[in-house]
Amino acid sequence: MSKRSHVFDMVVALAAFATLAVAPTVTSNQALFDLLIRCSALALFATSLNLLVGYTGMVSFGHGMFFGLGAYGFGLIMQRTSIPIPLALLASLSIAAMVATVVGAICVRLKDIYFAFVTLAFQMLFYSLITSWVSFTGGDQGLRGGIPRPVFFGIDLAKHTHLYLFSSALMIIGLLAMRHIAESPFGYSLRVIRDNALRASFLGINVWRMKLAVFVIAGTFAALGGAVMSLFVSGAYPEFANWQMSGEAVFMIMLGGLGVFLGPLVGTLLLLLLNDLITRFTEYYGLALGLVILLFTLGLRKGLLDFAVDLVRRRAAPHGALSTEVAHE
């Protein structure tokens, strides 16, 4: 990434946070802030999965394991220790990174469907551990009793506005970090691996090491999303680590787009809005959502942001070609 691009991304990130920070002064609609907090958690989750799917060509059906691990890890640390929230976050992310290293060392050696299903197997193993270890995780009932929220640096997450701003800040920092990774030489090496892993190895890229590195990075950012969600619900539940969670992340990517970095963020917001809208008017949630997914996959044949970017490029192409021809004459 060039220095100019890095500065531009920083400016966009600061402008986005400023816009989100102004919102509490404009409206007091708590439902809106709840939506944005959930969006912050799930956008981190979906974007981290897209590092695997969109940038590396590794389709993981078990990515929800790390979302659940972040939620349970952070919640248990806060319940059983008295350390500050930032340290608890770092500890939970470190645990997720270590687990991702072990799981990834096994999974990334596999290709295509085998990789996808082995990641799913690890997720179901983790889900079974959560539901069966009742004395530690709460089992089917989830991690109950609430999550302590001691004040740190003047930030009181017991206040809804502070929680909203804190979640928004973590989302923007996380997205900015993943954007920097995706546009770095490391990110472009991932694209080479996605397009042709054999050729990448001929070029001197250690394919196994690169895949393991991005697997760990993606798992860590997914865990950050899980920690944000655990703060929002003041607990953790087995559903966070179930296979449906990974399926939702795939839906988010499909809705928003694989090829544009902010596609998963757009897809997350779309899915949350669809959830709220569909459940208001019909009890056939699965059927309605399936029809929407079919509309995108068969109609647009790509995510919404991918479609929009392609449309802009197609409209700009004739003008650009004409300008080049005129300049040549």
Order of alpha helices (4+ residues) and beta strands (2+ residues): alpha-alpha-alpha-alpha-alpha-alpha-alpha-alpha-alpha-alpha-alpha-alpha-alpha-alpha
